[in-house]
Amino acid sequence: MIRRAVERDIDAVERQYAELLAFEQAHGSRTNWKAGVYPTRAVAEQGVADGALYVMEEEGELRASMLLNHVQLDVYASIVWKYPADPEKVLVIHTLCVPPSQAGKGVGTRMVRFALEEAARRGCEVLRLDTWEHNEPAAHLYRRLGFREAGRASGVLEGLIAETLMFLEKRVREDGAEL
């Protein structure tokens, strides 16, 4: 089940962030995230406070998390989107975290499909996201689910991590069916 996170989920989400960051420190980064910089417990806390943090829970265990909102960072304005839409008609995935212990189980696919369904429920026309340009597992997932790359741009994550981001988008039908 994928649901909006509540305060009691914050510890588990923080553990997922830590698991992923420790794995990447040992095996190389796919996300360009950094321990102590992003994502942190404060990200999960703010996500719960804003009602934007969603978690997948199965058998009493959290499997993944993501933020869903209408926030498009300033750099989004530099991208030439194929599907222009008013900001309130764009849902954005942020910080999709599938910890290594859950990799390869279809968790990421289910989270993204949920985001598409949620976008349709909210009457959004487009689902957008960004990912680090070297995050090939994520890029492969998004492309497989019908997202198209809209462009790339450089930025600084949390004012500390220089990166080039890949921006992807997918059109969403009002009835929830994918185009």
Rosetta blueprint (number, residue, H / E / L):
1 M L
2 I E
3 R E
4 R E
5 A L
6 V L
7 E H
8 R H
9 D H
10 I H
11 D H
12 A H
13 V H
14 E H
15 R H
16 Q H
17 Y H
18 A H
19 E H
20 L H
21 L H
22 A H
23 F H
24 E H
25 Q H
26 A H
27 H H
28 G L
29 S L
30 R L
31 T L
32 N L
33 W L
34 K E
35 A L
36 G L
37 V L
38 Y E
39 P L
40 T L
41 R H
42 A H
43 V H
44 A H
45 E H
46 Q H
47 G H
48 V H
49 A H
50 D H
51 G L
52 A L
53 L E
54 Y E
55 V E
56 M E
57 E E
58 E E
59 E L
60 G L
61 E E
62 L E
63 R E
64 A E
65 S E
66 M E
67 L E
68 L E
69 N E
70 H L
71 V L
72 Q L
73 L L
74 D H
75 V H
76 Y H
77 A H
78 S H
79 I L
80 V L
81 W L
82 K L
83 Y L
84 P L
85 A L
86 D L
87 P H
88 E H
89 K H
90 V E
91 L E
92 V E
93 I E
94 H E
95 T E
96 L E
97 C E
98 V L
99 P L
100 P H
101 S H
102 Q H
103 A L
104 G L
105 K L
106 G L
107 V H
108 G H
109 T H
110 R H
111 M H
112 V H
113 R H
114 F H
115 A H
116 L H
117 E H
118 E H
119 A H
120 A H
121 R H
122 R L
123 G L
124 C L
125 E L
126 V E
127 L E
128 R E
129 L E
130 D E
131 T E
132 W E
133 E L
134 H L
135 N L
136 E H
137 P H
138 A H
139 A H
140 H H
141 L H
142 Y H
143 R H
144 R H
145 L L
146 G L
147 F L
148 R E
149 E E
150 A E
151 G E
152 R E
153 A E
154 S E
155 G E
156 V E
157 L E
158 E L
159 G L
160 L L
161 I E
162 A E
163 E E
164 T E
165 L E
166 M E
167 F E
168 L E
169 E E
170 K E
171 R E
172 V E
173 R L
174 E L
175 D L
176 G L
177 A L
178 E E
179 L L
